Amino acid sequence: MDYIIIDKTSKIPLYIQISDSIRHHINLGVLKHGMQLPTEKSICSIYEVSNIVVKKAYDDLVKKDLVLRIRGKGTYVNTTKPYVIDLSKGIIGITTFLMQSKRTVLSFEKVNYHNANRLLNIKDEDYVYIAKIISSINDQALFYEVLLLPEIFFPNVQKVDIKHLSVFDLIVKRYKLDPKSLSQSYRAININHDLALLLDSVKGNPAHYLRSIVLNDKGESMAFILSYGLSELIEFEVGY
């Protein structure tokens, strides 16, 4: 912890001294991405400062996007700059980004699955193709997707189509369908154990959860996509 330097005779606030010390050593490369920083309690004990001081220091580093705080886990150096996806372009913005990544189809099956049928608002007896996909860049997993495609719109779709075509290209170019609208909902989540394993992350880490439904002119659901992206690696913005 010798990288934290505090001078109590200085007029510079203590929390800024702590924050600047850590920031300086991150810039030097002494503190590398993913390294865990000491707990607030340990810094308070060693340097005889209040918990409020240390909390303000860590909050300052969070605002500067230099550390990531995970509830129940600790505080970690975070020097990875997130990829930015423009949500104002809807599914095109997302799929354009994802097609720049390496796509690994974890599973692909044709099922008569009532839960999926209800999500797509189709008959129970209709079949659905379900694909589970990991998208990564430079061997870093960024997104986990669950893609649902009704057989009535996508007869004989193949695993290779899922791997090499974006959802938009699959709908418009491969199957010549005419999407008329997109329904999307978003919320921030903390990933569970299974998602942490899939995304090579830590349980409890923040993530984006995006639910997208592509509709035709009759209001029928042609595709349903559940997307999970790590917040430390992905940012969404809405252009103007």
C-alpha positions as CSV (number, residue, x, y, z in Angstrom):
1,M,0.0,0.0,0.0
2,D,3.1,2.2,-0.2
3,Y,1.6,3.8,-3.4
4,I,-0.7,5.9,-1.2
5,I,1.1,9.0,-0.1
6,I,-0.5,11.3,2.5
7,D,0.8,14.6,3.9
8,K,-1.4,15.7,6.8
9,T,0.5,19.1,6.9
10,S,-0.6,19.9,3.3
11,K,-3.6,22.1,2.5
12,I,-4.7,19.6,-0.2
13,P,-7.7,17.7,1.1
14,L,-6.8,14.2,2.2
15,Y,-9.3,12.5,-0.1
16,I,-7.7,14.2,-3.1
17,Q,-4.2,13.1,-1.9
18,I,-5.4,9.5,-1.8
19,S,-7.2,9.7,-5.1
20,D,-4.2,11.4,-6.8
21,S,-1.8,8.8,-5.4
22,I,-3.8,5.9,-6.8
23,R,-4.4,7.7,-10.1
24,H,-0.7,8.5,-10.5
25,H,0.3,4.8,-9.9
26,I,-2.4,3.6,-12.3
27,N,-0.9,5.9,-15.0
28,L,2.6,4.6,-14.2
29,G,1.4,1.1,-14.7
30,V,2.2,0.1,-11.1
31,L,-1.5,-0.6,-10.5
32,K,-2.8,-2.6,-13.4
33,H,-6.3,-3.3,-14.7
34,G,-8.1,-5.8,-12.6
35,M,-6.0,-5.3,-9.4
36,Q,-7.9,-5.1,-6.2
37,L,-7.4,-2.0,-4.1
38,P,-7.3,-2.1,-0.3
39,T,-10.5,-1.8,1.6
40,E,-11.7,1.5,3.1
41,K,-11.2,0.0,6.5
42,S,-7.6,-1.0,6.0
43,I,-6.7,2.5,4.6
44,C,-8.4,4.1,7.6
45,S,-6.5,1.9,10.0
46,I,-3.0,2.4,8.4
47,Y,-3.2,6.1,7.6
48,E,-5.5,7.1,10.5
49,V,-8.0,8.9,8.4
50,S,-11.8,8.7,8.5
51,N,-14.0,6.4,6.5
52,I,-15.6,9.5,4.8
53,V,-12.2,10.6,3.5
54,V,-11.5,7.2,1.9
55,K,-15.0,6.9,0.5
56,K,-14.7,10.3,-1.2
57,A,-11.3,9.3,-2.6
58,Y,-12.8,6.1,-4.1
59,D,-15.9,8.0,-5.4
60,D,-13.6,10.5,-7.1
61,L,-11.7,7.6,-8.8
62,V,-15.1,6.0,-9.9
63,K,-16.1,9.4,-11.5
64,K,-12.8,9.4,-13.4
65,D,-13.5,5.8,-14.7
66,L,-10.3,4.5,-13.1
67,V,-11.8,2.1,-10.6
68,L,-14.8,-0.2,-10.5
69,R,-16.6,-0.9,-7.2
70,I,-18.4,-4.2,-6.8
71,R,-20.8,-4.5,-3.9
72,G,-19.6,-7.3,-1.5
73,K,-16.4,-7.8,-3.5
74,G,-14.3,-4.7,-3.3
75,T,-12.7,-2.0,-5.5
76,Y,-10.8,-2.8,-8.6
77,V,-8.5,-0.9,-11.0
78,N,-10.4,-0.4,-14.3
79,T,-8.4,1.0,-17.2
80,T,-10.4,-0.6,-20.0
81,K,-12.2,1.9,-22.1
82,P,-15.7,0.8,-22.9
83,Y,-17.1,0.4,-26.4
84,V,-19.9,2.8,-27.2
85,I,-23.1,1.7,-29.0
86,D,-25.6,4.2,-30.4
87,L,-29.1,3.0,-29.4
88,S,-30.8,5.7,-31.5
89,K,-30.2,3.4,-34.5
90,G,-32.1,0.6,-32.7
91,I,-31.2,-2.9,-33.6
92,I,-29.0,-1.8,-36.5
93,G,-26.6,0.0,-34.1
94,I,-26.3,-3.1,-31.9
95,T,-26.0,-5.6,-34.7
96,T,-23.5,-3.5,-36.6
97,F,-21.3,-3.5,-33.6
98,L,-21.7,-7.2,-32.9
99,M,-20.8,-8.2,-36.4
100,Q,-17.4,-6.6,-35.8
101,S,-16.8,-9.1,-33.0
102,K,-16.1,-12.8,-33.0
103,R,-19.4,-14.6,-32.6
104,T,-19.5,-18.0,-31.0
105,V,-22.7,-19.9,-31.2
106,L,-22.9,-21.9,-27.9
107,S,-26.0,-23.7,-28.8
108,F,-28.6,-23.8,-31.6
109,E,-31.8,-25.9,-31.5
110,K,-35.3,-26.1,-32.9
111,V,-37.8,-26.6,-30.1
112,N,-41.5,-26.5,-29.4
113,Y,-41.0,-24.5,-26.2
114,H,-44.0,-22.9,-24.6
115,N,-42.1,-20.2,-22.8
116,A,-40.4,-19.0,-26.0
117,N,-43.8,-19.2,-27.8
118,R,-45.4,-16.9,-25.3
119,L,-42.5,-14.4,-25.6
120,L,-43.1,-14.4,-29.3
121,N,-46.8,-14.5,-29.0
122,I,-47.2,-17.5,-31.4
123,K,-49.1,-20.7,-31.1
124,D,-47.9,-23.4,-28.7
125,E,-47.6,-25.9,-31.5
126,D,-45.3,-23.7,-33.6
127,Y,-41.6,-24.3,-33.5
128,V,-38.9,-21.8,-32.6
129,Y,-35.2,-21.7,-33.3
130,I,-33.2,-20.8,-30.2
131,A,-29.6,-19.7,-30.5
132,K,-27.3,-18.7,-27.6
133,I,-24.3,-16.6,-28.7
134,I,-21.2,-15.0,-27.1
135,S,-19.7,-12.0,-28.9
136,S,-16.1,-11.1,-28.1
137,I,-13.3,-8.8,-29.2
138,N,-9.6,-9.6,-28.6
139,D,-10.7,-12.7,-26.7
140,Q,-12.7,-10.6,-24.2
141,A,-16.4,-11.6,-24.0
142,L,-18.6,-8.5,-24.3
143,F,-22.2,-9.8,-25.0
144,Y,-24.3,-12.9,-24.3
145,E,-27.4,-13.1,-26.5
146,V,-30.4,-15.4,-26.6
147,L,-32.0,-15.2,-30.0
148,L,-35.5,-16.6,-30.7
149,L,-36.7,-17.0,-34.3
150,P,-40.1,-18.5,-35.2
151,E,-39.9,-21.2,-37.8
152,I,-42.9,-19.7,-39.6
153,F,-40.7,-16.7,-40.5
154,F,-37.3,-18.5,-40.7
155,P,-37.8,-22.0,-42.2
156,N,-34.6,-24.0,-42.3
157,V,-32.4,-21.3,-40.8
158,Q,-29.0,-22.8,-40.1
159,K,-26.4,-22.3,-37.3
160,V,-24.0,-20.9,-39.9
161,D,-26.5,-18.1,-40.6
162,I,-26.6,-17.2,-37.0
163,K,-22.8,-17.1,-36.8
164,H,-22.2,-15.0,-39.9
165,L,-25.3,-12.8,-40.3
166,S,-26.6,-10.0,-38.1
167,V,-30.3,-10.3,-37.0
168,F,-31.1,-7.4,-39.4
169,D,-29.4,-9.0,-42.4
170,L,-31.0,-12.4,-41.5
171,I,-34.4,-10.8,-41.6
172,V,-34.0,-8.4,-44.5
173,K,-31.4,-10.0,-46.8
174,R,-31.6,-13.7,-46.1
175,Y,-35.4,-14.1,-45.7
176,K,-36.6,-10.9,-47.5
177,L,-38.9,-10.0,-44.6
178,D,-40.1,-6.5,-43.9
179,P,-39.6,-5.3,-40.3
180,K,-41.8,-2.4,-39.5
181,S,-41.0,-1.6,-35.9
182,L,-38.8,-2.4,-33.0
183,S,-39.8,-2.7,-29.3
184,Q,-36.9,-2.3,-26.9
185,S,-36.7,-2.2,-23.1
186,Y,-33.5,-1.7,-21.0
187,R,-32.5,-2.1,-17.4
188,A,-29.3,-2.3,-15.4
189,I,-28.6,-5.6,-13.6
190,N,-26.0,-7.4,-11.6
191,I,-24.9,-10.6,-13.3
192,N,-25.6,-14.0,-11.6
193,H,-23.2,-16.9,-11.4
194,D,-24.0,-18.4,-14.7
195,L,-23.7,-15.1,-16.6
196,A,-20.4,-14.4,-14.8
197,L,-19.0,-17.7,-16.1
198,L,-20.2,-17.1,-19.7
199,L,-18.8,-13.5,-19.8
200,D,-15.6,-14.4,-17.8
201,S,-16.5,-11.9,-15.2
202,V,-17.4,-11.8,-11.5
203,K,-20.8,-12.5,-10.0
204,G,-22.5,-9.2,-9.0
205,N,-20.7,-7.1,-11.6
206,P,-23.0,-4.5,-13.3
207,A,-24.3,-5.2,-16.7
208,H,-26.8,-4.0,-19.3
209,Y,-29.9,-6.0,-20.0
210,L,-31.6,-5.2,-23.3
211,R,-34.8,-6.9,-24.6
212,S,-35.6,-6.4,-28.3
213,I,-38.6,-7.5,-30.3
214,V,-38.7,-7.0,-34.1
215,L,-42.3,-6.7,-35.4
216,N,-43.8,-6.8,-38.9
217,D,-46.6,-4.6,-40.3
218,K,-49.2,-6.9,-38.7
219,G,-47.7,-6.5,-35.2
220,E,-46.4,-10.1,-35.3
221,S,-43.1,-10.8,-33.5
222,M,-40.5,-11.9,-36.1
223,A,-37.5,-12.1,-33.7
224,F,-36.9,-11.8,-30.0
225,I,-33.4,-11.0,-28.6
226,L,-32.2,-10.9,-25.0
227,S,-28.8,-9.2,-24.7
228,Y,-26.5,-9.0,-21.7
229,G,-23.5,-6.7,-22.0
230,L,-20.9,-6.0,-19.3
231,S,-21.2,-2.3,-18.1
232,E,-17.4,-1.9,-17.7
233,L,-16.9,-2.9,-21.4
234,I,-20.1,-1.6,-23.1
235,E,-21.8,1.8,-22.9
236,F,-25.1,2.8,-24.6
237,E,-25.8,6.3,-25.8
238,V,-28.7,7.9,-27.7
239,G,-27.6,10.2,-30.5
240,Y,-29.4,13.3,-31.5
